[in-house]
């Protein structure tokens, strides 16, 4: 057996432990993953297949929605048929519809073949992905728009959720094509974003994931926005900024999905290898996530939070930044602590120790997980603790620190000496640590 160096082993164990909460949270959940025909045309679907197989093996219920735009355009060109658009929507006449059906069929067969791979020494080894399809989408004609009849171009009228859930219950991956059928037997050309969004809403999916050309939604400075609320997303769409075509296409779908009950919608790049896994199983992700409202929650800690608080504090205690606290001590003093949750995962904590007789409170154990630092979470905890101290009619906040003096100075604290500490705290002061004392008056 090959020996793995200790640092690599340590990193692997830390990483594996970090993804465990996601694995547990995702089991049995329904994800709708939408990708354009470009993913298949560029040969990228092989890598995506590996990631989808991993999700399926972890118990995620998958609904895949594929597009076929480049394949349709290729068929139209080969048959010398003009491709007509009206207000950005393809006009599908009878001859175009023949090309659409042929292109969609070819793409679907290729996807099913790739999902059936079981190559040894690959992520698909021993894979047992069964693909389900059918007339799950009922469509209706889009009709006449601004005086033009779009003919066989349609939109989703109904999703057969019972049939899809039945297939998912048998651990099958449901594959949906951008075609829909009317009760009279007509076939309509649909968009993948309409199929994906409508299906995610109908299934009350936990996640809707769009693979697109850009990395996600950028701010005015060109920096990726990792998380947006519906309000944030609407502000971006309502601004006069020029957005990339795919952002302008998928961001309204993300808003519609979240308003319709989908828990999270992710916009990620199809060009990043393992983008789906990196987005779902890392703290920061690689794309933009749209949610109904903020994922952050500040609340009083409970006895059940002791383990998570210890995980945050122990590395800082090992470095000597914080005074070591045992589990028993934390359990006894848990009512002093508040925790900050991000998407139901505890990422920060702080404690308030009041000295009512001296109208003073000590701020202690202010800590944020490394991956979430520099996002303003420390300020959120400080503001929460300060508000709690004011509510208790305390007018002064003190803190002892050895490493973060500048951070507190920047937030209105003034360095002083141990004489500013409450009498009880003075008696416990550790002269070997030589912690600096900072104080802030609460208004």
C-alpha positions as CSV (number, residue, x, y, z in Angstrom):
1,X,0.0,0.0,0.0
2,X,1.3,3.4,-0.9
3,X,2.2,5.6,2.0
4,X,0.4,8.9,2.1
5,X,2.4,11.8,3.7
6,X,0.9,13.0,7.0
7,X,-0.1,16.5,5.8
8,X,-2.0,15.0,2.9
9,X,-3.7,12.6,5.3
10,X,-4.6,15.4,7.6
11,X,-6.0,17.5,4.8
12,X,-8.0,14.6,3.5
13,X,-9.5,13.8,6.9
14,X,-10.3,17.5,7.5
15,X,-11.9,17.8,4.1
16,X,-13.9,14.5,4.5
17,X,-15.2,15.7,7.9
18,X,-16.2,19.0,6.4
19,X,-18.4,17.5,3.7
20,X,-20.1,15.0,6.1
21,X,-22.9,17.5,7.0
22,X,-23.7,18.0,3.4
23,X,-23.8,14.3,2.7
24,X,-26.3,13.8,5.5
25,X,-28.4,16.8,4.5
26,X,-28.6,15.8,0.8
27,X,-29.6,12.2,1.2
28,X,-33.2,11.7,-0.1
29,X,-33.4,15.3,-1.4
30,X,-34.5,16.1,-5.0
31,X,-32.1,18.1,-7.2
32,X,-33.0,19.3,-10.7
33,X,-29.9,19.8,-12.9
34,X,-30.2,21.7,-16.2
35,X,-27.5,21.9,-18.9
36,X,-27.5,23.0,-22.5
37,X,-26.6,20.9,-25.5
38,X,-23.2,22.6,-25.5
39,X,-22.2,20.3,-22.6
40,X,-22.7,17.3,-24.7
41,X,-21.3,18.8,-27.9
42,X,-18.1,19.9,-26.2
43,X,-17.6,16.4,-24.7
44,X,-17.9,17.8,-21.1
45,X,-20.8,15.5,-20.2
46,X,-18.4,12.6,-19.4
47,X,-17.0,14.6,-16.4
48,X,-20.5,15.7,-15.4
49,X,-21.7,12.1,-15.5
50,X,-19.0,11.2,-12.9
51,X,-20.4,13.9,-10.6
52,X,-24.0,12.9,-11.2
53,X,-23.1,9.3,-10.4
54,X,-21.6,10.3,-7.1
55,X,-24.7,12.4,-6.2
56,X,-26.9,9.4,-7.0
57,X,-24.8,7.1,-5.0
58,X,-25.1,9.4,-2.0
59,X,-28.9,9.1,-2.2
60,X,-29.7,12.3,-4.0
61,X,-32.8,12.1,-6.3
62,X,-31.8,13.5,-9.6
63,X,-33.9,15.0,-12.4
64,X,-31.8,16.0,-15.4
65,X,-33.0,18.5,-18.0
66,X,-31.0,18.8,-21.2
67,X,-31.0,21.3,-24.0
68,X,-30.1,20.8,-27.7
69,X,-29.7,24.3,-29.2
70,X,-26.4,23.8,-31.0
71,X,-27.5,20.4,-32.2
72,X,-30.8,21.9,-33.5
73,X,-28.9,24.7,-35.3
74,X,-26.5,22.1,-36.8
75,X,-29.5,20.1,-38.2
76,X,-31.2,23.2,-39.5
77,X,-28.0,24.2,-41.3
78,X,-27.4,20.7,-42.7
79,X,-30.9,20.7,-44.1
80,X,-30.6,24.3,-45.4
81,X,-33.5,25.5,-43.2
82,X,-33.4,29.1,-42.0
83,X,-33.5,29.5,-38.2
84,X,-36.0,32.2,-37.3
85,X,-36.3,34.0,-33.9
86,X,-38.9,36.4,-32.7
87,X,-38.2,38.4,-29.5
88,X,-35.4,35.9,-28.7
89,X,-37.8,32.9,-29.1
90,X,-37.3,30.3,-31.8
91,X,-40.2,30.1,-34.3
92,X,-40.8,26.4,-34.8
93,X,-42.6,25.6,-38.0
94,X,-43.2,22.0,-39.4
95,X,-39.8,21.7,-41.1
96,X,-38.0,23.1,-38.1
97,X,-39.9,20.7,-35.8
98,X,-38.5,17.7,-37.7
99,X,-35.0,19.0,-37.1
100,X,-35.8,19.6,-33.4
101,X,-37.1,16.1,-32.9
102,X,-34.1,14.5,-34.6
103,X,-31.6,16.7,-32.7
104,X,-33.2,16.2,-29.3
105,X,-33.4,12.4,-29.9
106,X,-29.8,12.1,-30.8
107,X,-28.7,14.2,-27.7
108,X,-30.9,12.2,-25.5
109,X,-29.5,8.8,-26.7
110,X,-26.0,10.1,-26.3
111,X,-26.7,11.2,-22.7
112,X,-28.3,7.8,-21.8
113,X,-25.3,6.0,-23.3
114,X,-22.9,8.0,-21.2
115,X,-25.0,7.6,-18.1
116,X,-24.8,3.8,-18.7
117,X,-21.0,3.7,-18.6
118,X,-19.4,1.4,-16.0
119,X,-15.7,1.8,-16.8
120,X,-13.2,0.2,-14.4
121,X,-10.8,2.5,-12.6
122,X,-13.1,5.4,-13.2
123,X,-15.7,7.2,-11.1
124,X,-18.3,5.2,-13.1
125,X,-16.9,1.8,-11.9
126,X,-19.8,-0.4,-10.7
127,X,-22.3,2.4,-11.5
128,X,-25.9,1.4,-11.7
129,X,-27.7,4.4,-13.0
130,X,-31.0,3.6,-14.5
131,X,-32.5,6.4,-16.7
132,X,-36.2,7.0,-16.8
133,X,-38.0,9.0,-19.4
134,X,-41.6,9.5,-20.6
135,X,-44.3,11.9,-21.4
136,X,-43.9,13.7,-18.1
137,X,-44.3,17.2,-19.6
138,X,-47.7,18.5,-20.9
139,X,-47.2,21.5,-23.1
140,X,-49.3,24.2,-24.7
141,X,-48.6,26.4,-27.7
142,X,-46.9,29.7,-26.9
143,X,-49.4,31.2,-29.4
144,X,-49.2,34.6,-31.1
145,X,-46.8,37.1,-29.7
146,X,-46.7,40.6,-31.2
147,X,-48.6,39.5,-34.2
148,X,-46.4,36.4,-35.0
149,X,-47.6,32.9,-34.5
150,X,-44.8,30.8,-33.0
151,X,-46.5,27.6,-34.2
152,X,-44.9,24.5,-32.6
153,X,-43.0,26.6,-30.0
154,X,-44.6,26.0,-26.6
155,X,-44.3,26.3,-22.9
156,X,-44.9,24.0,-20.0
157,X,-48.5,23.5,-19.0
158,X,-48.2,20.7,-16.4
159,X,-45.6,18.4,-14.9
160,X,-46.6,14.8,-14.0
161,X,-45.0,14.9,-10.6
162,X,-46.6,11.6,-9.4
163,X,-44.9,9.7,-12.3
164,X,-41.6,11.4,-11.8
165,X,-41.6,10.8,-8.0
166,X,-42.5,7.2,-8.7
167,X,-39.4,6.8,-10.8
168,X,-37.2,8.6,-8.3
169,X,-38.5,6.3,-5.5
170,X,-37.0,3.4,-7.5
171,X,-33.6,5.2,-7.5
172,X,-33.9,6.0,-11.1
173,X,-32.5,9.2,-12.7
174,X,-35.2,11.0,-14.6
175,X,-34.1,12.6,-17.9
176,X,-36.3,15.3,-19.4
177,X,-35.9,16.6,-22.9
178,X,-37.0,20.1,-24.1
179,X,-40.1,18.7,-25.7
180,X,-43.7,18.6,-24.4
181,X,-46.9,16.9,-25.5
182,X,-50.4,18.2,-25.7
183,X,-53.6,16.2,-24.8
184,X,-54.3,16.1,-28.5
185,X,-51.0,14.4,-29.3
186,X,-49.1,17.5,-30.7
187,X,-45.4,17.9,-29.9
188,X,-44.0,21.3,-28.9
189,X,-40.5,22.7,-28.8
190,X,-39.7,24.0,-25.3
191,X,-36.8,25.7,-23.6
192,X,-34.7,23.8,-21.1
193,X,-35.0,26.7,-18.6
194,X,-38.8,26.5,-18.7
195,X,-38.8,22.7,-18.3
196,X,-36.2,22.8,-15.5
197,X,-37.9,25.7,-13.6
198,X,-41.4,24.3,-13.9
199,X,-40.3,20.8,-12.9
200,X,-38.3,22.1,-9.9
201,X,-41.3,24.1,-8.7
202,X,-43.8,21.2,-9.3
203,X,-41.6,18.7,-7.4
204,X,-40.9,21.2,-4.6
205,X,-37.2,20.4,-5.3
206,X,-34.5,21.2,-2.8
207,X,-32.1,22.5,-5.5
208,X,-32.3,23.7,-9.0
209,X,-28.9,23.9,-10.7
210,X,-28.2,25.6,-14.0
211,X,-24.9,25.0,-15.8
212,X,-24.0,28.0,-17.9
213,X,-21.1,29.7,-19.8
214,X,-20.2,32.3,-17.2
215,X,-19.1,31.7,-13.6
216,X,-22.3,33.2,-12.1
217,X,-23.6,36.6,-11.2
218,X,-21.0,39.4,-10.9
219,X,-21.2,42.6,-9.0
220,X,-20.3,46.0,-10.5
221,X,-16.6,45.4,-9.9
222,X,-16.7,42.0,-11.7
223,X,-16.5,40.0,-8.5
224,X,-18.5,36.8,-8.2
225,X,-21.6,37.1,-5.9
226,X,-21.8,33.9,-4.0
227,X,-25.2,34.4,-2.5
228,X,-28.2,36.5,-3.5
229,X,-31.7,36.8,-2.1
230,X,-34.6,37.2,-4.4
231,X,-34.6,41.0,-3.6
232,X,-30.9,41.2,-4.5
233,X,-31.5,39.3,-7.8
234,X,-34.4,41.6,-8.7
235,X,-32.3,44.7,-8.0
236,X,-29.6,43.4,-10.4
237,X,-32.1,42.7,-13.1
238,X,-33.7,46.1,-12.6
239,X,-30.4,47.9,-12.8
240,X,-29.1,49.4,-16.1
241,X,-26.1,47.1,-16.1
242,X,-25.4,45.0,-19.1
243,X,-25.6,41.4,-18.0
244,X,-24.2,38.4,-19.9
245,X,-26.8,36.7,-22.0
246,X,-26.9,33.5,-19.8
247,X,-27.3,35.5,-16.6
248,X,-30.1,37.5,-18.2
249,X,-31.7,34.1,-19.2
250,X,-31.2,32.1,-16.0
251,X,-31.4,34.6,-13.2
252,X,-35.1,35.3,-13.8
253,X,-35.7,31.5,-13.7
254,X,-33.8,31.4,-10.4
255,X,-36.1,34.0,-9.0
256,X,-39.2,32.3,-10.3
257,X,-38.0,29.0,-8.8
258,X,-37.3,30.4,-5.3
259,X,-40.6,32.3,-5.3
260,X,-42.3,29.0,-6.3
261,X,-40.8,27.1,-3.3
262,X,-37.5,25.7,-4.5
263,X,-35.1,26.0,-1.6
264,X,-31.9,27.0,-3.5
265,X,-31.1,27.8,-7.1
266,X,-27.5,27.6,-8.2
267,X,-25.9,29.3,-11.3
268,X,-22.5,27.7,-12.0
269,X,-20.1,27.5,-14.9
270,X,-20.1,24.4,-17.1
271,X,-16.4,25.0,-17.8
272,X,-15.2,24.2,-14.3
273,X,-14.3,20.6,-13.8
274,X,-16.4,19.3,-10.9
275,X,-18.3,22.5,-10.6
276,X,-21.4,20.8,-9.3
277,X,-19.5,19.1,-6.5
278,X,-17.5,22.2,-5.6
279,X,-20.7,24.2,-5.4
280,X,-22.6,21.7,-3.3
281,X,-19.9,20.3,-1.0
282,X,-17.8,23.4,-0.1
283,X,-18.5,26.2,2.2
284,X,-17.9,29.0,-0.4
285,X,-18.9,27.3,-3.6
286,X,-17.9,28.3,-7.1
287,X,-21.0,30.0,-8.5
288,X,-24.0,32.1,-7.4
289,X,-26.8,30.8,-5.2
290,X,-30.2,32.4,-5.1
291,X,-32.3,32.0,-2.0
292,X,-35.6,33.4,-0.9
293,X,-34.1,35.3,2.0
294,X,-30.8,35.4,3.9
295,X,-29.3,32.1,5.1
296,X,-27.8,33.6,8.2
297,X,-29.3,33.2,11.6
298,X,-28.1,34.5,14.9
299,X,-29.6,32.8,18.0
300,X,-28.9,31.8,21.6
301,X,-26.8,28.6,21.8
302,X,-28.2,25.4,23.2
303,X,-26.6,22.3,24.7
304,X,-26.8,20.6,21.3
305,X,-24.4,23.3,19.9
306,X,-21.5,22.5,22.3
307,X,-19.8,20.1,19.8
308,X,-20.0,22.7,16.9
309,X,-18.7,25.5,19.2
310,X,-15.8,23.3,20.3
311,X,-14.8,22.6,16.7
312,X,-14.6,26.4,16.1
313,X,-12.7,27.2,19.3
314,X,-10.3,24.3,19.5
315,X,-7.9,25.4,16.7
316,X,-7.7,28.9,18.2
317,X,-7.1,27.4,21.6
318,X,-4.3,25.3,20.2
319,X,-2.7,28.4,18.7
320,X,-2.9,30.1,22.0
321,X,-5.3,32.8,20.7
322,X,-8.1,31.8,23.0
323,X,-8.1,30.4,26.6
324,X,-8.8,26.7,26.5
325,X,-12.3,25.7,27.6
326,X,-13.4,22.1,28.4
327,X,-16.6,20.6,27.1
328,X,-17.8,20.5,30.7
329,X,-17.2,24.2,31.2
330,X,-18.9,25.0,27.9
331,X,-21.9,22.9,28.9
332,X,-22.2,24.8,32.2
333,X,-21.9,28.2,30.5
334,X,-23.8,27.5,27.3
335,X,-26.4,30.1,28.2
336,X,-23.7,32.8,27.8
337,X,-23.1,31.9,24.2
338,X,-24.8,32.9,20.9
339,X,-24.1,31.1,17.6
340,X,-24.2,32.3,14.0
341,X,-25.7,29.8,11.5
342,X,-25.2,29.8,7.8
343,X,-27.6,27.5,5.9
344,X,-28.1,25.6,9.2
345,X,-24.4,25.1,9.8
346,X,-22.8,26.9,12.8
347,X,-20.0,29.0,11.5
348,X,-19.4,31.4,14.4
349,X,-19.9,32.0,18.1
350,X,-19.4,34.6,20.9
351,X,-20.1,34.8,24.6
352,X,-21.3,37.5,26.9
353,X,-20.3,37.5,30.6
354,X,-22.2,40.2,32.5
355,X,-21.0,41.9,35.7
356,X,-24.2,43.7,36.7
357,X,-22.9,45.4,39.8
358,X,-20.3,47.3,37.7
359,X,-22.5,47.8,34.7
360,X,-19.9,46.0,32.6
361,X,-19.9,42.9,30.4
362,X,-17.1,40.9,28.9
363,X,-17.1,39.8,25.3
364,X,-15.4,36.4,25.0
365,X,-14.9,33.5,22.5
366,X,-15.7,35.7,19.4
367,X,-14.7,33.3,16.6
368,X,-15.6,32.5,13.0
369,X,-14.8,29.5,10.9
370,X,-11.8,30.3,8.6
371,X,-13.8,29.8,5.4
372,X,-16.3,32.5,6.5
373,X,-13.9,35.2,7.7
374,X,-13.8,38.6,6.0
375,X,-17.5,38.5,5.2
376,X,-18.7,40.7,8.1
377,X,-19.8,37.8,10.3
378,X,-17.6,39.0,13.2
379,X,-19.3,42.4,13.1
380,X,-22.7,40.7,13.2
381,X,-21.7,38.8,16.3
382,X,-20.2,41.9,17.9
383,X,-23.4,43.9,17.2
384,X,-25.6,41.2,18.6
385,X,-23.6,40.9,21.8
386,X,-23.5,44.7,22.2
387,X,-27.3,44.9,21.8
388,X,-27.7,42.1,24.3
389,X,-25.5,44.0,26.8
390,X,-27.5,47.2,26.3
391,X,-30.7,45.3,26.9
392,X,-29.3,44.1,30.3
393,X,-28.7,47.8,31.1
394,X,-24.9,47.4,30.9
395,X,-22.9,50.4,29.6
396,X,-19.4,49.1,29.0
397,X,-18.0,46.2,27.1
398,X,-14.5,44.8,27.7
399,X,-12.5,42.3,25.8
400,X,-9.1,40.6,26.4
401,X,-7.1,39.6,23.3
402,X,-3.6,38.7,22.3
403,X,-3.8,38.7,18.5
404,X,-6.8,40.8,17.3
405,X,-6.1,44.2,18.9
406,X,-6.4,46.1,15.6
407,X,-9.8,44.5,14.8
408,X,-11.3,45.8,18.0
409,X,-9.7,49.2,17.7
410,X,-11.2,49.6,14.3
411,X,-14.6,49.0,15.9
412,X,-14.4,51.7,18.5
413,X,-12.6,49.8,21.4
414,X,-9.9,51.7,23.3
415,X,-6.9,50.0,24.8
416,X,-6.6,50.3,28.6
417,X,-5.2,48.3,31.5
418,X,-6.5,45.7,33.8
419,X,-7.8,48.3,36.2
420,X,-10.8,48.6,33.8
421,X,-11.7,45.0,34.4
422,X,-14.5,44.0,36.8
423,X,-13.1,43.0,40.2
424,X,-14.0,39.3,39.7
425,X,-12.2,39.4,36.3
426,X,-9.1,41.1,37.7
427,X,-8.6,38.2,40.1
428,X,-8.7,35.7,37.2
429,X,-6.3,37.7,34.9
430,X,-3.5,35.5,33.6
431,X,-0.3,37.5,33.7
432,X,1.6,34.9,31.7
433,X,-0.7,35.4,28.7
434,X,-0.4,39.2,29.0
435,X,-3.6,39.7,27.2
436,X,-4.3,43.3,26.2
437,X,-7.5,44.9,27.6
438,X,-9.8,46.9,25.4
439,X,-13.0,48.7,26.5
440,X,-15.9,50.3,24.6
441,X,-18.7,52.4,26.0
442,X,-22.1,51.3,24.9
443,X,-24.4,54.1,23.9
